[in-house]
Amino acid sequence: MNEDTSHAAVPGDGDEPDPGPEGDVDPGDIRDELPADLNASEFVGPYMFPNNSRRRIPGVLYLFAAVLLVAVWGFTNGDDSAAINGGVLAAGIGLALFGTFHLITGWDLAVDENDALVVATRAAGFPIGHASAQMGWRGFLSRPTWRLLVYSNEPQPAKRGLVLVDGVDGEVLDVFVEDNPEDWSDLEGV
């Protein structure tokens, strides 16, 4: 028997699960599920971090809409509706500024997490075992930056560090290395 699991109960749509005697919802009545493309447990293969340059696509669309709004303002400028025309011009200028900001901040992510790990290995000064990479953005212009948490390559890591690597040119922005204060001796043999 096939059950339709594509519709999730939304409050107020008349399709809510019936609450139990104490007002609790029976877990069997909840039909929410993660879309297949977002379910990481079934993913096979290397994950490719999306390039920051995708930000340029909406930037171009904003600029196109701005040109249209300014053109509409130009063609209707002599009409009696000055308040509406002023709003159209203001919206066009706002979209032009927003689109320009998107084009400027659409940095090309030239350094992926593997490249950043190689740079971090050189900067940390010790062979890296376990590591974790996270993408962040810094500054008003949202420049992509890799944040790498690294541990030395021993069964009980003696050192750990945090390395910040620029995602555009691979420059090491900051390095913090210390002796590992964590006690992992109880995990030996696990």
C-alpha positions as CSV (number, residue, x, y, z in Angstrom):
1,M,0.0,0.0,0.0
2,N,1.5,3.4,-1.1
3,E,1.0,6.3,1.3
4,D,1.3,9.8,0.1
5,T,4.1,11.4,2.1
6,S,4.5,14.5,-0.1
7,H,2.1,16.7,1.9
8,A,3.1,18.0,5.2
9,A,0.5,19.1,7.7
10,V,0.5,22.9,7.9
11,P,-1.2,24.6,10.8
12,G,-4.5,26.2,9.7
13,D,-4.9,24.2,6.4
14,G,-7.5,21.9,7.9
15,D,-5.2,18.9,7.6
16,E,-3.7,18.9,11.1
17,P,-3.1,15.5,12.8
18,D,-5.7,14.8,15.5
19,P,-4.3,15.5,19.0
20,G,-4.4,12.7,21.5
21,P,-6.4,12.9,24.8
22,E,-3.7,15.1,26.4
23,G,-3.3,17.3,23.3
24,D,-0.2,15.4,22.1
25,V,0.3,14.6,18.4
26,D,0.8,11.0,17.5
27,P,4.2,10.6,15.9
28,G,2.7,8.3,13.3
29,D,0.6,11.2,12.0
30,I,3.5,13.5,11.2
31,R,4.4,13.2,7.5
32,D,7.2,15.7,7.1
33,E,10.3,14.4,5.5
34,L,13.5,15.8,4.1
35,P,13.7,16.2,0.3
36,A,15.9,13.5,-1.3
37,D,18.5,16.1,-2.5
38,L,19.0,17.3,1.1
39,N,19.2,13.9,2.8
40,A,22.9,13.6,3.6
41,S,22.6,10.1,5.0
42,E,22.0,8.7,1.5
43,F,24.6,10.8,-0.3
44,V,27.4,9.0,-2.0
45,G,30.5,10.8,-3.3
46,P,32.5,13.9,-2.5
47,Y,30.5,16.9,-1.5
48,M,31.2,20.0,-3.7
49,F,30.8,23.3,-1.8
50,P,28.8,25.6,-4.1
51,N,30.8,28.5,-5.6
52,N,30.2,31.9,-4.2
53,S,30.1,33.3,-7.7
54,R,26.5,32.1,-8.0
55,R,25.7,35.3,-6.2
56,R,26.3,37.1,-9.5
57,I,23.2,35.6,-11.1
58,P,20.6,37.4,-8.9
59,G,22.8,40.5,-9.2
60,V,22.4,40.5,-13.0
61,L,18.6,39.9,-12.5
62,Y,18.4,42.8,-10.1
63,L,20.2,45.1,-12.5
64,F,17.9,44.0,-15.3
65,A,14.9,44.8,-13.2
66,A,16.4,48.2,-12.2
67,V,16.9,49.1,-15.9
68,L,13.3,48.2,-16.6
69,L,12.0,50.3,-13.7
70,V,14.1,53.3,-14.7
71,A,12.9,52.9,-18.3
72,V,9.2,52.8,-17.0
73,W,9.9,55.9,-14.9
74,G,11.5,57.7,-18.0
75,F,8.5,56.9,-20.2
76,T,5.9,57.9,-17.7
77,N,7.7,60.9,-16.1
78,G,5.4,63.5,-17.8
79,D,2.2,61.8,-16.4
80,D,0.2,63.3,-13.5
81,S,1.1,60.4,-11.1
82,A,4.3,62.0,-9.7
83,A,4.1,60.0,-6.4
84,I,4.0,56.7,-8.3
85,N,6.8,57.7,-10.6
86,G,9.0,58.7,-7.7
87,G,8.5,55.3,-6.1
88,V,9.3,53.5,-9.4
89,L,12.5,55.5,-9.7
90,A,13.5,54.8,-6.1
91,A,12.8,51.1,-6.5
92,G,15.0,51.1,-9.7
93,I,17.8,52.9,-7.9
94,G,17.5,50.5,-4.9
95,L,17.6,47.4,-7.2
96,A,20.6,48.9,-9.1
97,L,22.5,49.3,-5.8
98,F,21.5,45.8,-4.6
99,G,22.5,44.2,-7.9
100,T,25.8,46.0,-7.9
101,F,26.5,44.8,-4.4
102,H,25.8,41.2,-5.5
103,L,28.1,41.5,-8.5
104,I,30.9,42.9,-6.3
105,T,30.5,40.2,-3.6
106,G,30.2,37.3,-6.0
107,W,33.8,36.2,-5.3
108,D,35.0,33.2,-7.3
109,L,35.9,30.5,-4.7
110,A,39.2,29.4,-6.2
111,V,40.4,27.5,-3.1
112,D,38.3,24.5,-2.1
113,E,38.4,22.8,1.3
114,N,41.1,20.3,0.2
115,D,43.4,23.1,-1.0
116,A,42.7,25.0,2.2
117,L,43.7,21.9,4.3
118,V,47.0,21.7,2.4
119,V,47.7,25.4,3.2
120,A,46.6,24.9,6.8
121,T,49.0,21.9,7.2
122,R,51.9,24.2,6.2
123,A,50.7,27.0,8.4
124,A,50.0,24.9,11.5
125,G,53.6,23.5,11.6
126,F,52.6,19.9,12.5
127,P,51.2,16.9,10.5
128,I,47.4,17.1,10.6
129,G,45.2,14.1,11.5
130,H,41.6,15.0,12.1
131,A,40.4,18.3,10.7
132,S,37.1,20.1,10.1
133,A,36.5,22.9,7.5
134,Q,33.8,25.5,7.6
135,M,33.1,28.2,5.1
136,G,32.5,31.7,6.5
137,W,32.5,35.2,5.0
138,R,34.3,38.2,6.3
139,G,34.0,41.9,5.9
140,F,31.3,44.1,4.2
141,L,32.2,42.6,0.8
142,S,31.6,39.0,2.1
143,R,35.0,37.6,1.1
144,P,34.9,33.8,1.5
145,T,37.1,32.4,4.2
146,W,37.8,28.8,5.2
147,R,38.0,28.1,9.0
148,L,39.9,24.9,9.6
149,L,40.0,23.3,13.0
150,V,43.0,20.9,12.9
151,Y,44.4,18.3,15.3
152,S,47.9,16.7,15.2
153,N,48.3,13.3,13.7
154,E,48.7,11.1,16.9
155,P,46.3,8.6,18.5
156,Q,45.8,11.2,21.2
157,P,46.5,14.6,19.5
158,A,49.1,16.6,21.3
159,K,48.3,19.8,19.4
160,R,45.3,21.6,17.9
161,G,44.9,24.7,15.9
162,L,42.6,27.1,14.1
163,V,43.7,28.3,10.7
164,L,41.8,30.9,8.6
165,V,42.5,30.6,4.9
166,D,41.2,33.1,2.2
167,G,38.9,31.3,-0.2
168,V,39.9,33.5,-3.1
169,D,43.7,33.5,-3.1
170,G,44.6,30.9,-0.5
171,E,46.4,33.4,1.8
172,V,46.7,32.4,5.4
173,L,44.9,35.1,7.4
174,D,45.4,33.8,10.9
175,V,46.9,30.8,12.8
176,F,46.3,29.8,16.4
177,V,48.1,26.7,17.6
178,E,48.1,25.4,21.2
179,D,48.8,22.2,23.1
180,N,45.7,20.1,23.2
181,P,44.1,20.5,26.6
182,E,41.6,17.7,26.0
183,D,42.1,14.4,27.7
184,W,41.3,11.6,25.3
185,S,42.9,8.8,27.3
186,D,39.5,7.2,28.1
187,L,38.8,6.7,24.4
188,E,41.9,4.6,23.9
189,G,41.1,1.3,22.1
190,V,37.7,2.5,20.9
